[in-house]
Amino acid sequence: MRRPFVTTVAFRQVQDGGLPMLAKFRTDMKEAMKAKDAQRYCLTQKYVLWIADCDCNIRLNTLRGILTETTSLEKQSQGIESKSELYKLLRKRQKACATAAKEFQDAGRVDLVGKENEQIGILQGYLNEFDVLSKDQTVTAIQDLVKWMESKGSKPRRGTVRKQLFQENGAFYDKIVDEHLVTMTINDLVEEMPPRNRKSKQRLEMDRLKAQAEESNNDIHPVQ
């Protein structure tokens, strides 16, 4: 017996984590497949004319790559559950394309550079659909939280400020923000004194290597 349509739609919404953009990727991939088929074959009386449509192929491969990666993450129990995670995934793929384009450029493969640039443009089109907080909005939200914590008599700490910003009901919960800007702003607004009389493992290891180097310098003999 065929599964009811409503059940199929509900299953797809669960599989996509309730994110409209994932559903859009699936719809756009189907459209790209139709466009590719329509332009790839041109039937005549006895022959089939093959027409290569690079734009359709690149768009189809780009969307297929995104959905393949999201499915792989889901199987590893690391599925995309928020808009910010999906945004990061698209940005990561875009940066990978930019790196590949530079490598192809250095190797003189101009044809492959064009394909990577087309993928960058396709990904950018989807990235533009996300509502990204501006620099002013990001900085203002952090400033407001720090002032509120200080007004309550508690001394803000960087880790605590960041946790409250991204936790549920926080200013950045399920929002797209520049995390580098967030880190830099928190560091500028919240000063933390380094712990006294405490050395990290890395610092202790550096001191040990330095001491060994000084001892070995005493044993160095000139080459004859």
Helices and strands as residue ranges (DSSP letters): H 5-15, H 20-40, E 41-43, E 48-50, H 54-75, H 83-106, H 110-127, H 135-151, H 158-166, H 179-189, H 201-218
